[in-house]
Amino acid sequence: MGGSLRTEYVGASAVVIAEALSEQIVPDPDDPVGFAATLYEVRIDESIRGSLHGVVELYSENSSGRFPLEIGKKYILLFTRTREF
């Protein structure tokens, strides 16, 4: 990310208050010791921007920019769209 909070907010396609419900480690086929990402299931409690609701999956790549979520805690999450190939 690297921008200011204001910049991140303006660029977000959705902003929500959500609770982390579960996590699943996504293995890295090229690195049997490491992992590629964490797949979180989060429940949207309030949608501030956008129309996300219910329970959604959040893919968090295992990189220096990741932000690990704690199960049972609530977060303000800013979502940006990514291209699907």
N, C-alpha and C positions, 0 to 999 in steps of 0.2 A: 504494500500500500504506500506508505511513506508520505502521504499528504496530510494536510490539517484535517481536523474533525469536520469543519465546515465543508471543505472540498469533498471529503468522503461522503458526507450526508447529501450534498447536492447531486453527486454522481450515482447515488444508490438507487436501484430500481425498487427496493423495498426496505423498510425500516420497521423492525418489530421488537416487541418484548417477548421473550421465549424462555422456556425452561428446558434444559438438557435432560432427556429421558434415558438415553442409552448410548453406548458407543460400541463400535466394532472395528477392529484393526483390519486394514486391507493389506495383505502381504505384498511384498515386492518380489516378483519372479526373478529379477536380476540380482537380488541381494537377500539370501536366505536368513541373514541375521537381522536385517533392518525391516522396515515396513514402508509401503508407498503412501499411505494416508490413514486417516481415521474417519469413519462414517458415523456421524451422530444422528440420532433421531431427536428432534426438538418439537415441543408443542408451542404453537403460537398462542400467546395469551392476549396480545393486543397488537393490532396492525396500525402503525403510525403513518406509514406511507406504503402504497401498493395494496394488493388484495390477497396476500398470503393469509391462510388460516388453517386450522387443524394441526395435524402432525406432518412435518416435512423432514426429508433427509438432507443433511448438510455434509458435503464432502470437504474435508480439511486435509490438504496435501501435506506430507511430511517434508517441510522445507523450513528455511529460516524465518519465513513470514507466518508460520502457523500460530494459532492461538488455541491451546488446549482448553476444552470446556470441562467443568466438573459436573458430574451427574447430580441432579437435584437442585442446582443453582439456576437463577434467572439472569438473563443477559439482555442487553440491548444489542441487536444484531443488525448490521447493514449488509444487504445482499446486492451484488452486482451480477448482471447477466454475463454468462460466458457463452462462447460459440460452441455448439455441439457439432462434431464431425462425424 
